[in-house]
Amino acid sequence: MFVKLIMKKLAILGSTIAYLLLSNFASYAQTTSEPMQKDNPTDTEQVTEDSTNSQTEPKINPTDGEPEVDPTARRAGPFYWIIAEHSGKALMPENHSKNVGTRIVQMNKANFGAQHWKIRHMSTDSNGQSVRKFENRNSHLCIWVYGNGENDVLKQDNCESGGSKPEWKVSNKYDMWAGKPFTTWSQYSGRCMSINNVSSSEYASAVQYTCVGGANQKFRVQYVPGT
C-alpha cells in the first residue's frame, strides 16, 4: 500500500515537471523565432492610409509658401520622407523605436510610419528663413540636438520641450516643397544636419556638423501619397 502511494505521488510529480518543461520550451521557441528589430515593418501606424484622402501632393499656398491643408480633413498629415541627397536613403529613428533618445539613422526608403515626418512650420525669421520641427509619424517625437558639439548624433525627443533644441532652419522652403535639395541647420547650435562621414550605408547616423555645403548636408522631401 505504501509503495503504491509513493508511486502515485511520483507519477503526479513527473507530470508536473514535464508540463513545466514543455511550457518553458514553447516560450523559448516563440522568443527565438521572432525576427530581429532591424527593418521590422510592424510600425503601429504603418501606412494604412484613408482611401478617401487625395493621392496628390498638397498644393503650395502662394501667399505663405506652405502646403495647403484642408482643416476639415480627418488626417494628421501631410507626411514626407526626408531623403539624404548623397545616399538616397530615408531618415528614421533606429529600429522604428518610439523611445526618447533614440538616434536618427538613414535606411533604405520604405513605406514605414517611422520613415514619415510631419514638417511643422513654427515661425519665419527676419531673413525669411522658416523655422521647422521634424515630427516622426510613428513615435510623435522630433529630431533634436542636445548640445553644440561637432558630429553630435541627432536623436528624437519631445517636440514640445527643449526650447530651440528641436527647431531647425531651412535654407529655402520653396526648394524644399518642390522636392529640390535643401540644407537645414539647428536653431540651437547653428550646425547643419548631416550624415556622418558622408556614409551611404544603412544605420549611418544623422549628426550635426559645421555647414560646409557637402553632399551629405543636402536633403530632399518626398510626399507620402494619401497623407
Backbone as CSV, one residue per row, in Angstrom:
resi,resn,N_x,N_y,N_z,CA_x,CA_y,CA_z,C_x,C_y,C_z
1,MET,0.841,-1.204,0.000,0.000,0.000,0.000,0.880,1.259,0.000
2,PHE,1.876,1.244,0.853,2.784,2.400,0.958,3.544,2.626,-0.335
3,VAL,3.962,1.513,-0.962,4.692,1.602,-2.224,3.813,2.184,-3.313
4,LYS,2.554,1.744,-3.363,1.626,2.276,-4.374,1.412,3.774,-4.197
5,LEU,1.311,4.204,-2.936,1.118,5.628,-2.664,2.315,6.442,-3.140
6,ILE,3.505,5.959,-2.861,4.726,6.638,-3.308,4.771,6.711,-4.825
7,MET,4.435,5.587,-5.494,4.461,5.543,-6.947,3.469,6.536,-7.552
8,LYS,2.292,6.668,-6.916,1.268,7.599,-7.395,1.764,9.049,-7.304
9,LYS,2.395,9.386,-6.157,2.906,10.739,-5.969,4.032,11.035,-6.959
10,LEU,4.895,10.039,-7.205,5.968,10.232,-8.173,5.414,10.459,-9.575
11,ALA,4.340,9.768,-9.905,3.717,9.944,-11.226,3.160,11.344,-11.375
12,ILE,2.495,11.844,-10.308,1.955,13.214,-10.341,3.071,14.237,-10.464
13,LEU,4.152,14.036,-9.698,5.294,14.934,-9.752,5.935,14.943,-11.137
14,GLY,6.054,13.752,-11.725,6.638,13.647,-13.057,5.822,14.384,-14.093
15,SER,4.500,14.298,-13.992,3.625,15.001,-14.936,3.767,16.501,-14.802
16,THR,3.865,16.958,-13.553,4.016,18.402,-13.309,5.323,18.926,-13.905
17,ILE,6.421,18.185,-13.684,7.724,18.594,-14.219,7.697,18.621,-15.748
18,ALA,7.085,17.609,-16.338,7.005,17.548,-17.795,6.233,18.727,-18.355
19,TYR,5.124,19.074,-17.683,4.313,20.218,-18.119,5.114,21.516,-18.073
20,LEU,5.867,21.712,-16.972,6.664,22.927,-16.834,7.758,23.000,-17.884
21,LEU,8.398,21.871,-18.157,9.450,21.840,-19.159,8.907,22.173,-20.544
22,LEU,7.749,21.600,-20.880,7.150,21.857,-22.181,6.730,23.319,-22.325
23,SER,6.192,23.900,-21.232,5.770,25.301,-21.259,6.950,26.225,-21.486
24,ASN,8.055,25.951,-20.763,9.260,26.768,-20.910,9.852,26.649,-22.314
25,PHE,9.815,25.413,-22.847,10.346,25.208,-24.190,9.520,25.963,-25.223
26,ALA,8.195,25.937,-25.083,7.326,26.638,-26.024,7.569,28.132,-25.977
27,SER,7.743,28.658,-24.753,8.004,30.088,-24.602,9.332,30.469,-25.228
28,TYR,10.343,29.628,-25.021,11.670,29.875,-25.592,11.623,29.833,-27.117
29,ALA,10.900,28.836,-27.647,10.817,28.706,-29.097,10.144,29.913,-29.717
30,GLN,9.092,30.432,-29.069,8.399,31.610,-29.576,9.317,32.826,-29.583
31,THR,10.099,32.978,-28.499,11.008,34.122,-28.396,12.090,34.082,-29.446
32,THR,12.715,32.919,-29.626,13.835,32.811,-30.554,13.384,32.851,-32.002
33,SER,12.086,32.578,-32.267,11.610,32.602,-33.639,11.223,33.992,-34.097
34,GLU,11.142,34.961,-33.173,10.772,36.312,-33.547,11.931,36.979,-34.274
35,PRO,11.642,37.779,-35.311,12.722,38.433,-36.057,13.385,39.512,-35.239
36,MET,14.606,39.871,-35.651,15.308,40.971,-35.007,14.570,42.263,-35.281
37,GLN,14.847,43.270,-34.449,14.173,44.549,-34.606,14.546,45.258,-35.906
38,LYS,15.717,45.008,-36.439,16.155,45.740,-37.606,15.184,45.525,-38.765
39,ASP,14.749,46.648,-39.358,13.859,46.633,-40.502,12.532,45.945,-40.215
40,ASN,12.157,45.876,-38.949,10.865,45.320,-38.593,9.769,46.224,-39.145
41,PRO,8.899,45.704,-40.025,7.936,46.582,-40.684,6.672,46.848,-39.879
42,THR,6.607,46.379,-38.635,5.350,46.449,-37.906,5.257,47.714,-37.073
43,ASP,5.362,48.884,-37.715,5.058,50.129,-37.030,3.590,50.121,-36.644
44,THR,3.287,50.692,-35.492,1.893,50.696,-35.069,1.031,51.577,-35.956
45,GLU,1.675,52.506,-36.671,0.917,53.368,-37.562,1.344,53.152,-38.999
46,GLN,1.694,51.923,-39.318,2.225,51.684,-40.648,1.147,51.804,-41.709
47,VAL,1.247,52.785,-42.470,0.662,53.033,-43.769,-0.558,52.219,-44.139
48,THR,-1.664,52.524,-43.477,-2.965,52.091,-43.972,-3.745,53.386,-44.177
49,GLU,-3.433,54.061,-45.272,-3.964,55.403,-45.476,-5.465,55.377,-45.724
50,ASP,-6.118,56.459,-45.348,-7.537,56.645,-45.600,-7.756,56.733,-47.109
51,SER,-8.552,55.814,-47.652,-8.737,55.764,-49.097,-9.481,56.983,-49.629
52,THR,-10.114,57.744,-48.731,-10.821,58.939,-49.170,-9.872,60.112,-49.343
53,ASN,-8.636,59.987,-48.844,-7.670,61.074,-48.990,-7.168,61.160,-50.424
54,SER,-6.873,62.348,-50.851,-6.306,62.539,-52.174,-4.916,61.925,-52.229
55,GLN,-4.585,61.322,-53.369,-3.254,60.753,-53.547,-2.265,61.790,-54.067
56,THR,-2.728,63.000,-54.337,-1.846,64.029,-54.889,-1.241,64.867,-53.782
57,GLU,-0.060,65.385,-54.059,0.642,66.205,-53.077,-0.103,67.520,-52.860
58,PRO,-0.154,67.994,-51.604,-0.842,69.268,-51.347,-0.241,70.409,-52.158
59,LYS,-1.097,71.304,-52.624,-0.629,72.472,-53.350,0.028,73.456,-52.378
60,ILE,0.987,74.214,-52.901,1.672,75.227,-52.090,0.904,76.544,-52.193
61,ASN,0.556,77.079,-51.047,-0.145,78.355,-50.997,0.801,79.465,-51.447
62,PRO,0.424,80.227,-52.478,1.335,81.267,-52.981,1.547,82.420,-51.997
63,THR,0.648,82.538,-51.027,0.760,83.633,-50.071,1.852,83.400,-49.043
64,ASP,1.830,82.196,-48.425,2.810,81.913,-47.370,3.815,80.838,-47.744
65,GLY,3.659,80.236,-48.925,4.623,79.230,-49.368,4.541,77.918,-48.624
66,GLU,3.414,77.665,-47.954,3.236,76.427,-47.197,2.187,75.542,-47.870
67,PRO,2.251,74.209,-47.617,1.245,73.316,-48.193,-0.161,73.682,-47.714
68,GLU,-1.109,73.651,-48.642,-2.493,73.909,-48.288,-3.106,72.636,-47.712
69,VAL,-3.619,72.727,-46.488,-4.199,71.570,-45.810,-5.652,71.875,-45.487
70,ASP,-6.537,70.972,-45.852,-7.954,71.128,-45.556,-8.173,70.925,-44.059
71,PRO,-8.601,71.963,-43.329,-8.763,71.820,-41.876,-9.876,70.860,-41.481
72,THR,-10.753,70.507,-42.429,-11.848,69.577,-42.108,-11.468,68.130,-42.377
73,ALA,-10.296,67.928,-43.010,-9.878,66.559,-43.332,-9.527,65.790,-42.066
74,ARG,-9.915,64.532,-42.028,-9.638,63.704,-40.853,-8.295,62.999,-41.036
75,ARG,-7.235,63.774,-40.939,-5.906,63.188,-41.087,-4.896,64.061,-40.363
76,ALA,-3.778,63.455,-40.012,-2.754,64.164,-39.244,-1.661,64.727,-40.127
77,GLY,-1.671,64.356,-41.417,-0.612,64.745,-42.326,-0.742,66.174,-42.802
78,PRO,-0.061,66.502,-43.909,0.691,65.581,-44.762,2.015,65.142,-44.146
79,PHE,2.484,63.966,-44.601,3.764,63.435,-44.151,4.704,63.306,-45.344
80,TYR,6.006,63.320,-45.020,7.034,63.284,-46.057,8.177,62.362,-45.635
81,TRP,8.815,61.763,-46.641,10.125,61.153,-46.410,11.167,62.264,-46.447
82,ILE,12.187,62.160,-45.611,13.343,63.057,-45.683,14.500,62.223,-46.224
83,ILE,14.919,62.527,-47.438,15.883,61.703,-48.171,17.246,62.396,-48.216
84,ALA,18.281,61.680,-47.794,19.645,62.195,-47.917,20.030,62.218,-49.390
85,GLU,20.419,63.380,-49.878,20.682,63.563,-51.306,21.807,62.665,-51.799
86,HIS,22.863,62.489,-51.010,24.037,61.746,-51.494,23.823,60.241,-51.495
87,SER,22.931,59.732,-50.630,22.770,58.280,-50.492,21.421,57.775,-50.989
88,GLY,20.440,58.659,-51.084,19.094,58.240,-51.472,18.345,57.509,-50.377
89,LYS,18.885,57.516,-49.155,18.258,56.804,-48.042,17.414,57.758,-47.192
90,ALA,16.463,57.165,-46.477,15.484,57.949,-45.723,15.836,57.988,-44.241
91,LEU,15.580,59.131,-43.618,15.822,59.279,-42.183,14.709,58.612,-41.382
92,MET,15.099,58.034,-40.248,14.132,57.412,-39.345,14.793,57.148,-37.992
93,PRO,13.995,56.988,-36.920,14.573,56.537,-35.647,15.050,55.089,-35.799
94,GLU,16.187,54.796,-35.222,16.768,53.457,-35.361,15.787,52.381,-34.897
95,ASN,15.627,51.349,-35.732,14.802,50.187,-35.405,13.344,50.544,-35.100
96,HIS,12.861,51.632,-35.718,11.442,52.015,-35.573,11.083,52.375,-34.134
97,SER,12.069,52.729,-33.347,11.842,52.946,-31.910,10.945,54.153,-31.657
98,LYS,10.151,54.044,-30.586,9.342,55.165,-30.108,9.948,55.790,-28.857
99,ASN,11.151,55.366,-28.498,11.762,55.810,-27.245,12.506,57.129,-27.396
100,VAL,12.366,57.971,-26.384,13.146,59.200,-26.309,14.634,58.850,-26.278
101,GLY,15.447,59.615,-27.008,16.888,59.388,-27.001,17.381,58.430,-28.069
102,THR,16.481,57.897,-28.906,16.894,57.005,-29.989,17.541,57.823,-31.101
103,ARG,18.661,57.336,-31.622,19.364,58.098,-32.652,18.608,58.039,-33.979
104,ILE,18.831,59.048,-34.792,18.268,59.118,-36.133,19.295,58.546,-37.109
105,VAL,18.846,57.636,-37.959,19.741,56.966,-38.907,19.142,57.052,-40.309
106,GLN,19.950,56.694,-41.302,19.437,56.584,-42.669,19.259,55.111,-43.013
107,MET,18.161,54.808,-43.709,17.852,53.442,-44.118,17.273,53.468,-45.527
108,ASN,17.280,52.309,-46.176,16.632,52.217,-47.475,15.185,52.680,-47.355
109,LYS,14.749,53.463,-48.296,13.402,54.014,-48.261,12.363,52.899,-48.334
110,ALA,11.364,52.969,-47.449,10.269,52.001,-47.423,9.039,52.697,-46.871
111,ASN,7.896,52.037,-46.979,6.652,52.678,-46.572,6.329,52.378,-45.116
112,PHE,7.220,52.791,-44.228,7.039,52.628,-42.793,6.630,53.953,-42.168
113,GLY,5.770,53.894,-41.171,5.421,55.095,-40.437,6.629,55.766,-39.815
114,ALA,7.636,54.970,-39.445,8.842,55.526,-38.820,9.691,56.321,-39.794
115,GLN,9.406,56.193,-41.104,10.128,56.997,-42.099,9.314,58.199,-42.559
116,HIS,8.160,58.384,-41.972,7.299,59.508,-42.363,7.447,60.634,-41.347
117,TRP,7.597,61.841,-41.861,7.813,63.009,-41.000,6.799,64.104,-41.308
118,LYS,6.279,64.693,-40.260,5.468,65.894,-40.406,6.402,67.088,-40.262
119,ILE,6.400,67.960,-41.259,7.319,69.097,-41.263,6.540,70.317,-40.787
120,ARG,6.697,70.601,-39.528,5.902,71.647,-38.882,6.542,73.024,-39.050
121,HIS,5.761,73.992,-39.455,6.236,75.362,-39.591,6.009,76.084,-38.280
122,MET,7.091,76.534,-37.634,6.983,77.189,-36.340,6.957,78.707,-36.465
123,SER,7.837,79.244,-37.323,7.924,80.693,-37.483,8.799,80.996,-38.690
124,THR,8.897,82.278,-39.021,9.794,82.745,-40.076,10.649,83.865,-39.504
125,ASP,11.983,83.758,-39.684,12.848,84.771,-39.087,12.930,86.017,-39.973
126,SER,13.702,86.997,-39.528,13.792,88.282,-40.224,14.442,88.165,-41.600
127,ASN,15.158,87.059,-41.830,15.788,86.835,-43.130,14.896,86.041,-44.077
128,GLY,13.692,85.734,-43.624,12.755,84.987,-44.453,12.966,83.491,-44.411
129,GLN,13.828,83.015,-43.507,14.071,81.577,-43.396,13.098,80.973,-42.382
130,SER,12.492,79.885,-42.787,11.467,79.272,-41.948,12.093,78.390,-40.875
131,VAL,11.481,78.405,-39.707,11.909,77.562,-38.592,10.947,76.385,-38.512
132,ARG,11.507,75.170,-38.436,10.720,73.940,-38.534,10.973,73.003,-37.362
133,LYS,10.021,72.093,-37.188,10.228,70.905,-36.371,9.898,69.699,-37.242
134,PHE,10.723,68.657,-37.129,10.513,67.427,-37.886,9.960,66.369,-36.923
135,GLU,8.656,66.129,-37.024,7.978,65.228,-36.091,7.726,63.875,-36.748
136,ASN,8.157,62.814,-36.082,8.021,61.470,-36.631,6.607,60.940,-36.478
137,ARG,6.107,60.335,-37.524,4.725,59.837,-37.517,4.529,58.684,-36.538
138,ASN,5.518,57.823,-36.428,5.389,56.629,-35.602,5.604,56.912,-34.121
139,SER,6.593,57.729,-33.795,6.934,57.977,-32.388,6.321,59.257,-31.844
140,HIS,5.924,60.175,-32.729,5.421,61.506,-32.352,6.489,62.319,-31.617
141,LEU,7.759,61.985,-31.855,8.872,62.732,-31.291,9.580,63.491,-32.414
142,CYS,10.357,64.497,-32.035,11.017,65.357,-33.009,12.530,65.161,-33.006
143,ILE,13.160,65.546,-34.128,14.621,65.472,-34.243,15.246,66.575,-33.396
144,TRP,16.139,66.167,-32.512,16.787,67.080,-31.549,18.293,67.125,-31.740
145,VAL,18.882,68.265,-31.347,20.291,68.320,-30.974,20.331,68.527,-29.463
146,TYR,21.338,67.957,-28.806,21.436,68.073,-27.347,22.525,69.037,-26.905
147,GLY,23.391,69.425,-27.843,24.498,70.307,-27.477,25.010,71.023,-28.707
148,ASN,26.237,71.540,-28.600,26.843,72.307,-29.689,27.976,71.556,-30.379
149,GLY,28.222,70.331,-29.978,29.407,69.615,-30.429,29.382,69.189,-31.886
150,GLU,30.556,69.262,-32.519,30.732,68.762,-33.875,30.494,67.248,-33.876
151,ASN,29.737,66.764,-34.839,29.434,65.345,-35.004,28.540,64.781,-33.897
152,ASP,27.892,65.633,-33.113,26.919,65.126,-32.137,25.792,64.415,-32.880
153,VAL,25.440,63.232,-32.389,24.394,62.432,-33.038,23.029,63.055,-32.780
154,LEU,22.214,63.117,-33.824,20.843,63.610,-33.691,19.960,62.497,-33.152
155,LYS,19.063,62.871,-32.254,18.179,61.891,-31.628,16.756,62.425,-31.613
156,GLN,15.811,61.566,-31.230,14.429,62.019,-31.134,14.061,62.270,-29.677
157,ASP,13.254,63.304,-29.484,12.834,63.679,-28.134,11.518,64.442,-28.241
158,ASN,11.010,64.852,-27.091,9.718,65.511,-27.018,9.683,66.784,-27.874
159,CYS,8.642,66.904,-28.681,8.539,68.053,-29.587,8.241,69.360,-28.863
160,GLU,7.608,69.268,-27.710,7.107,70.478,-27.067,7.975,70.941,-25.899
161,SER,9.183,70.460,-25.824,10.110,70.913,-24.775,11.476,71.160,-25.402
162,GLY,12.417,71.632,-24.584,13.783,71.803,-25.067,14.078,73.114,-25.735
163,GLY,13.114,74.051,-25.708,13.378,75.341,-26.328,13.661,75.201,-27.810
164,SER,14.841,75.660,-28.250,15.190,75.619,-29.673,15.886,74.317,-30.079
165,LYS,16.058,73.385,-29.157,16.780,72.149,-29.494,16.083,71.307,-30.567
166,PRO,14.746,71.278,-30.640,14.114,70.553,-31.737,13.766,71.439,-32.937
167,GLU,14.323,72.635,-33.010,13.973,73.570,-34.074,15.095,73.660,-35.116
168,TRP,14.679,73.736,-36.377,15.619,73.737,-37.494,15.247,74.819,-38.496
169,LYS,16.246,75.494,-39.010,16.024,76.451,-40.088,16.262,75.764,-41.425
170,VAL,15.484,76.164,-42.410,15.572,75.584,-43.753,16.095,76.638,-44.717
171,SER,17.036,76.237,-45.573,17.693,77.199,-46.459,16.716,77.858,-47.415
172,ASN,15.808,77.077,-47.991,14.846,77.622,-48.947,13.601,76.733,-48.935
173,LYS,12.524,77.237,-48.364,11.327,76.412,-48.234,10.686,76.109,-49.586
174,TYR,10.861,77.006,-50.556,10.286,76.763,-51.879,11.006,75.598,-52.563
175,ASP,12.326,75.554,-52.418,13.078,74.395,-52.922,12.646,73.135,-52.192
176,MET,12.497,73.226,-50.877,12.128,72.052,-50.088,10.800,71.476,-50.563
177,TRP,9.768,72.326,-50.667,8.449,71.811,-51.060,8.414,71.370,-52.519
178,ALA,9.343,71.875,-53.319,9.402,71.460,-54.725,10.190,70.167,-54.911
179,GLY,10.687,69.591,-53.815,11.450,68.351,-53.903,12.885,68.539,-54.324
180,LYS,13.363,69.781,-54.232,14.759,70.073,-54.590,15.646,69.977,-53.348
181,PRO,16.969,69.828,-53.542,17.868,69.741,-52.383,17.832,71.016,-51.541
182,PHE,17.888,70.837,-50.236,17.963,71.969,-49.312,18.874,71.580,-48.153
183,THR,19.314,72.571,-47.413,20.057,72.302,-46.188,19.227,72.796,-45.014
184,THR,19.486,72.214,-43.868,18.773,72.621,-42.658,19.747,72.616,-41.489
185,TRP,19.676,73.649,-40.676,20.611,73.753,-39.561,19.858,74.030,-38.269
186,SER,20.497,73.623,-37.180,19.872,73.706,-35.857,19.735,75.155,-35.410
187,GLN,18.546,75.484,-34.973,18.307,76.795,-34.380,19.116,76.954,-33.093
188,TYR,19.418,75.836,-32.439,20.126,75.848,-31.155,21.635,75.993,-31.336
189,SER,22.207,75.183,-32.228,23.676,75.143,-32.350,24.209,75.855,-33.580
190,GLY,23.360,76.059,-34.584,23.826,76.649,-35.832,24.525,75.673,-36.753
191,ARG,24.611,74.398,-36.372,25.272,73.391,-37.205,24.252,72.688,-38.104
192,CYS,24.735,72.197,-39.236,23.855,71.587,-40.234,23.588,70.117,-39.960
193,MET,22.379,69.705,-40.291,22.054,68.285,-40.302,22.892,67.614,-41.380
194,SER,23.556,66.514,-41.023,24.486,65.833,-41.925,24.373,64.332,-41.710
195,ILE,24.882,63.573,-42.667,25.053,62.127,-42.481,26.525,61.883,-42.174
196,ASN,26.780,61.191,-41.094,28.136,61.022,-40.589,29.077,60.423,-41.636
197,ASN,30.226,61.073,-41.801,31.307,60.583,-42.679,30.868,60.408,-44.137
198,VAL,29.856,61.149,-44.574,29.348,61.053,-45.947,29.019,59.604,-46.300
199,SER,28.580,58.842,-45.304,28.321,57.417,-45.490,27.068,57.186,-46.336
200,SER,27.121,56.127,-47.151,25.947,55.682,-47.892,25.361,54.411,-47.297
201,SER,25.881,53.999,-46.146,25.468,52.736,-45.537,24.198,52.889,-44.711
202,GLU,23.439,51.814,-44.630,22.312,51.788,-43.713,22.829,51.890,-42.274
203,TYR,22.031,52.476,-41.420,22.327,52.690,-40.000,23.390,53.757,-39.759
204,ALA,23.813,54.467,-40.815,24.698,55.614,-40.593,23.915,56.698,-39.852
205,SER,24.550,57.311,-38.871,23.871,58.290,-38.019,23.705,59.628,-38.715
206,ALA,22.584,60.277,-38.413,22.440,61.697,-38.720,23.108,62.461,-37.580
207,VAL,23.924,63.439,-37.930,24.685,64.205,-36.939,24.551,65.693,-37.261
208,GLN,25.068,66.525,-36.353,25.203,67.948,-36.675,26.675,68.235,-36.933
209,TYR,26.908,69.084,-37.931,28.283,69.381,-38.334,28.302,70.805,-38.893
210,THR,29.452,71.449,-38.798,29.594,72.782,-39.366,29.114,72.790,-40.822
211,CYS,28.326,73.772,-41.173,27.751,73.844,-42.516,28.845,74.153,-43.537
212,VAL,29.124,73.191,-44.405,30.169,73.353,-45.415,29.631,73.118,-46.827
213,GLY,28.327,72.845,-46.942,27.734,72.634,-48.258,28.026,71.283,-48.861
214,GLY,28.455,70.332,-48.034,28.764,68.994,-48.530,27.533,68.250,-49.007
215,ALA,27.767,67.223,-49.842,26.663,66.425,-50.378,25.872,65.749,-49.273
216,ASN,26.551,65.423,-48.166,25.871,64.756,-47.053,25.094,65.730,-46.172
217,GLN,25.077,67.010,-46.568,24.298,68.012,-45.837,23.101,68.498,-46.654
218,LYS,22.815,67.793,-47.726,21.671,68.142,-48.566,20.609,67.047,-48.467
219,PHE,19.376,67.493,-48.400,18.248,66.571,-48.252,17.120,66.991,-49.196
220,ARG,16.242,66.046,-49.479,15.013,66.309,-50.218,13.841,65.773,-49.406
221,VAL,12.683,66.356,-49.602,11.475,65.763,-49.038,10.645,65.180,-50.178
222,GLN,10.005,64.050,-49.890,9.104,63.403,-50.850,7.781,63.133,-50.147
223,TYR,6.711,63.546,-50.774,5.383,63.410,-50.191,4.962,61.942,-50.097
224,VAL,4.370,61.559,-48.964,3.805,60.219,-48.778,2.377,60.250,-49.311
225,PRO,2.104,59.567,-50.415,0.768,59.646,-51.017,-0.337,59.256,-50.041
226,GLY,-1.425,59.976,-50.121,-2.592,59.662,-49.300,-2.571,60.214,-47.918
227,THR,-1.545,60.992,-47.592,-1.471,61.541,-46.223,-1.791,63.027,-46.209
